[in-house]
């Protein structure tokens, strides 16, 4: 199954990390079917599926509604599919964002342990 990662970059705001979504993301037919299957057959709640797949719950709710009408295959037909380069770019941006988050965690951990190892600085 081909999944399109919709969270792509890290923004630093007040020292925090925030992931942003691709505006007007294009989801594959397989991803839509899998999301609907998790809700209908898997018994998972729509918000839980949204968290697991990084998709807005309103989008999944719409897919479930359209699937009940038997029209899930028609969803997204008017959109042009992502090219291989666009998909690779989204994947690389996601990997970069994860790497930046890991780096920041390691910086904080190093500072914490460096402070702890100084003589007379233990609390």
Residue pairs with C-beta under 8 A, 6 or more apart in sequence:
1 28
1 30
1 31
1 34
2 28
2 30
2 31
3 28
3 30
3 31
3 53
4 25
4 26
4 27
4 28
4 31
4 82
4 87
4 90
5 54
5 90
5 91
5 94
6 21
6 22
6 25
6 27
6 54
6 55
6 90
7 19
7 20
7 21
7 22
7 54
7 94
7 97
8 19
8 20
8 21
8 22
8 90
8 93
8 94
8 97
9 19
9 20
9 93
9 96
9 97
10 17
10 18
10 19
10 96
10 97
10 100
10 101
11 17
11 18
11 20
17 100
17 101
17 104
19 97
21 54
21 56
22 90
24 79
26 76
26 79
26 80
26 81
26 82
27 55
27 59
27 76
28 81
29 73
29 76
31 53
32 63
32 72
32 75
32 76
33 72
34 53
35 49
35 53
35 55
35 60
35 63
36 60
36 63
36 64
36 67
36 72
38 44
38 49
38 52
38 53
39 45
39 46
39 49
39 60
39 64
40 64
40 67
42 49
44 52
46 57
46 60
46 61
46 64
47 57
49 55
49 57
49 60
50 56
50 57
50 59
50 60
53 60
62 75
63 72
63 75
66 72
66 74
66 75
82 90
115 121
116 122
